[in-house]
Amino acid sequence: MRILLSLIAGSLFGGGLFISGMTDATKVQGWLDVFGNWDPTLAFVMGGAVIPMFFAWRLTHGRKPLVGGDFPTLPRPELDHRLITGSVLFGMGWGLAGLCPGPALASLTYNGWGGLIFLAAMSAGMLASAPIGVQLDRMAAKA
Protein backbone atom coordinates (compact mmCIF):
# COMPACT_ATOMS: atom_id res chain seq x y z
CA MET A 1 0.00 0.00 0.00
CA ARG A 2 2.85 2.37 0.89
CA ILE A 3 4.56 1.83 -2.48
CA LEU A 4 1.30 2.44 -4.36
CA LEU A 5 0.65 5.69 -2.44
CA SER A 6 4.25 6.76 -3.08
CA LEU A 7 3.86 6.06 -6.80
CA ILE A 8 0.63 8.05 -6.95
CA ALA A 9 2.09 10.98 -4.97
CA GLY A 10 5.30 11.03 -7.01
CA SER A 11 3.40 10.89 -10.29
CA LEU A 12 1.12 13.70 -9.16
CA PHE A 13 4.13 15.77 -8.09
CA GLY A 14 6.02 15.17 -11.36
CA GLY A 15 2.94 15.90 -13.43
CA GLY A 16 2.37 19.12 -11.49
CA LEU A 17 5.96 20.19 -12.07
CA PHE A 18 5.59 19.55 -15.79
CA ILE A 19 2.21 21.28 -16.17
CA SER A 20 3.34 24.31 -14.14
CA GLY A 21 6.47 24.81 -16.22
CA MET A 22 8.92 24.12 -13.38
CA THR A 23 10.76 21.60 -15.57
CA ASP A 24 11.42 24.29 -18.21
CA ALA A 25 14.73 25.90 -17.25
CA THR A 26 14.06 29.03 -19.32
CA LYS A 27 10.74 29.63 -17.55
CA VAL A 28 12.42 29.30 -14.14
CA GLN A 29 15.23 31.65 -15.19
CA GLY A 30 12.57 34.09 -16.41
CA TRP A 31 11.03 33.99 -12.92
CA LEU A 32 14.42 34.76 -11.37
CA ASP A 33 15.18 37.62 -13.81
CA VAL A 34 13.36 40.34 -11.84
CA PHE A 35 15.32 43.19 -13.46
CA GLY A 36 14.93 41.93 -17.02
CA ASN A 37 12.20 39.99 -18.80
CA TRP A 38 10.48 38.85 -15.59
CA ASP A 39 7.89 36.05 -15.80
CA PRO A 40 5.74 36.16 -12.62
CA THR A 41 3.66 33.05 -13.39
CA LEU A 42 5.71 30.75 -11.14
CA ALA A 43 4.55 32.82 -8.15
CA PHE A 44 1.24 30.98 -8.53
CA VAL A 45 3.08 27.65 -8.49
CA MET A 46 4.88 28.62 -5.29
CA GLY A 47 1.66 29.85 -3.74
CA GLY A 48 0.01 26.59 -4.75
CA ALA A 49 2.71 24.75 -2.79
CA VAL A 50 3.24 27.03 0.22
CA ILE A 51 -0.40 27.71 1.10
CA PRO A 52 -1.50 24.05 1.38
CA MET A 53 1.68 23.19 3.32
CA PHE A 54 0.91 25.97 5.81
CA PHE A 55 -2.36 24.22 6.65
CA ALA A 56 -0.89 20.70 6.40
CA TRP A 57 1.68 21.48 9.13
CA ARG A 58 -1.13 22.61 11.43
CA LEU A 59 -3.45 19.70 10.66
CA THR A 60 -0.84 16.96 11.20
CA HIS A 61 -0.18 17.86 14.84
CA GLY A 62 -1.12 14.85 16.95
CA ARG A 63 -1.98 12.64 13.95
CA LYS A 64 -0.31 9.65 12.32
CA PRO A 65 0.24 9.07 8.58
CA LEU A 66 -2.00 6.48 6.90
CA VAL A 67 0.88 4.15 6.09
CA GLY A 68 2.83 4.26 9.36
CA GLY A 69 5.70 6.22 10.79
CA ASP A 70 5.42 9.77 12.03
CA PHE A 71 5.06 13.13 10.38
CA PRO A 72 8.29 15.12 10.48
CA THR A 73 8.61 17.73 13.18
CA LEU A 74 8.59 21.40 12.30
CA PRO A 75 12.04 22.63 11.31
CA ARG A 76 13.92 24.82 13.74
CA PRO A 77 13.27 28.51 13.02
CA GLU A 78 16.89 29.56 13.45
CA LEU A 79 19.30 30.94 10.91
CA ASP A 80 22.70 29.31 11.14
CA HIS A 81 25.72 29.10 8.86
CA ARG A 82 24.57 25.80 7.35
CA LEU A 83 21.15 27.13 6.35
CA ILE A 84 22.55 30.34 4.90
CA THR A 85 25.37 28.60 2.99
CA GLY A 86 23.02 25.91 1.67
CA SER A 87 20.44 28.49 0.61
CA VAL A 88 23.03 30.56 -1.23
CA LEU A 89 24.43 27.52 -3.05
CA PHE A 90 20.95 26.23 -3.89
CA GLY A 91 19.92 29.64 -5.23
CA MET A 92 23.07 29.95 -7.33
CA GLY A 93 22.52 26.52 -8.85
CA TRP A 94 18.84 27.19 -9.42
CA GLY A 95 19.62 30.49 -11.13
CA LEU A 96 22.41 29.10 -13.30
CA ALA A 97 20.72 25.86 -14.36
CA GLY A 98 17.07 26.82 -13.97
CA LEU A 99 16.40 23.49 -12.25
CA CYS A 100 16.28 22.15 -8.71
CA PRO A 101 16.19 18.47 -7.65
CA GLY A 102 12.49 17.68 -8.21
CA PRO A 103 12.14 19.28 -11.65
CA ALA A 104 15.55 17.93 -12.68
CA LEU A 105 14.38 14.36 -12.04
CA ALA A 106 11.02 15.01 -13.68
CA SER A 107 12.73 16.35 -16.82
CA LEU A 108 15.31 13.56 -17.22
CA THR A 109 13.35 11.82 -19.95
CA TYR A 110 13.29 14.79 -22.32
CA ASN A 111 15.99 17.23 -21.21
CA GLY A 112 18.84 15.43 -23.01
CA TRP A 113 22.47 15.66 -21.93
CA GLY A 114 21.89 18.89 -20.03
CA GLY A 115 19.59 17.11 -17.61
CA LEU A 116 22.03 14.24 -17.12
CA ILE A 117 24.94 16.61 -16.50
CA PHE A 118 22.84 18.55 -14.01
CA LEU A 119 21.86 15.31 -12.25
CA ALA A 120 25.53 14.28 -11.99
CA ALA A 121 26.54 17.69 -10.63
CA MET A 122 23.61 17.70 -8.20
CA SER A 123 24.50 14.20 -6.96
CA ALA A 124 28.14 15.22 -6.48
CA GLY A 125 27.01 18.25 -4.49
CA MET A 126 24.76 16.12 -2.30
CA LEU A 127 27.60 13.68 -1.61
CA ALA A 128 29.99 16.53 -0.81
CA SER A 129 27.55 18.33 1.49
CA ALA A 130 28.19 16.19 4.59
CA PRO A 131 32.01 16.59 4.67
CA ILE A 132 31.73 20.27 3.77
CA GLY A 133 29.15 20.70 6.54
CA VAL A 134 31.59 19.22 9.05
CA GLN A 135 34.25 21.72 7.92
CA LEU A 136 31.79 24.62 8.19
CA ASP A 137 30.85 23.49 11.71
CA ARG A 138 34.52 23.46 12.72
CA MET A 139 35.09 26.91 11.24
CA ALA A 140 31.97 28.30 12.99
CA ALA A 141 33.08 26.81 16.33
CA LYS A 142 36.43 28.61 16.04
CA ALA A 143 34.83 31.97 15.23
N, C-alpha and C positions, 0 to 999 in steps of 0.2 A: 504494500500500500504506500509506503514511504517513497519508494522509487517512482511509482506512478505519479504521486503528487509532485515530486521533484521534477519529473519530466514535463508535466503540465505547467508548473510554475516557470520553469526555464524556457519553455517554448513561448509562453505568454510574454515573458520578459524580452526575449530575443525578437519576437514579432513586434512588440511595442517599440523597441529600439529602432527597428527597421522602418516602421511606419512613421515614426516621429522624425526621422532624418538623422538620428544620433550616430548612425553607422556611416554617414557621408561626411568625410573629413572636411570638405570645403564648406559645408553648412555649419559645422562646429567652429571652424576658424572664422566664418562670417559672424557668428555669435560673439566671439572673443574680440573682434575688430571694432571696438566701440568708437574709435576715432576715425574710422574709414567707412567702408561699405557695411555698416552694422545690420545684422539680420536678427531681430528680436524674437523670432518665433520659438526658439528653444526655451525662452522664459516660461512658456506654457507647459513645456515638457517637464521642466524643473518643478514648476508649481504642481503639476500632476503627480509628481513623486513626493515632494516635501509635505504637501497638505495631508494626504492620506497617512503618511508615516507619523505626522504629529499626533493624529488621533489613534493610530495603532499602538504607539508607545503607551498612551494613557489607558487603552482598553485591555492591554495584556497584563497589567499589574494584577497579580494574584491568580492568574490563569495558567493553564498548561497547554502546550501545542497538541493538536489532534494526534500526531504520530510520535509522541514521546519526547523526552528531553525537557529542557527548560528554555524559555525565551531568554535572550541575552539581557544582561543588565544595562541600564542606561550608561553611556560613556561618561567618563569624568569630565566635568566642565572646566578643566584647567588648560591653560596654554603653557606648553613646555617646549624645550628645544626640539624634541622629536616630532611633535605635531607641526611646528612651524617649518622645520626642514623638510619633512615629508610633504607638506602642503605646497611649498615652493617648488619642489622637484616634480610633484604631480602636475601642478599648473604649467610648468615649463614644458613638460612632455605633452600635455594635452594641447597646449598652444602650438607647439612645433608640428606634432603629428596629426592633430585634430581627432585623436582617438583616446579613449581610456579603456581599461580592461574589458568591461562588458561589451561595448560596441566593437572592440577589436576582435573578440571571439565571435561575435555575431556576424562580422563581415569577412571572416576567413574564407568562406566559400566563393566569394566573388571579388575580393579586393586584390587578388594577384600577389606578386612578390612583395609589394609594399606592406601588405597585411602580415605576411610571414616574417618579414624583417622586423616589423614592429613587435610581433609576438615574441621573437627571440630576444630583442632588446628589453622588453618588459619582463620576461622571465629572468634574464640576467640581473636586472635591477631588483627583482623580488628576492632572488637568491643572495644578492649582495647586501640587502637591507639589514639583516640580522648582525653581521660582523661590523658594518658601518655604524649601526645603532649602539653597539657596545663601545666603539671608539668615541662616539658623540657623548655617551654617558660618562666616560672617563674624563673627557675634556670639560664637560659641564661640572663635574665634581671638583676639578682643580680650580675652576674659576670662582 
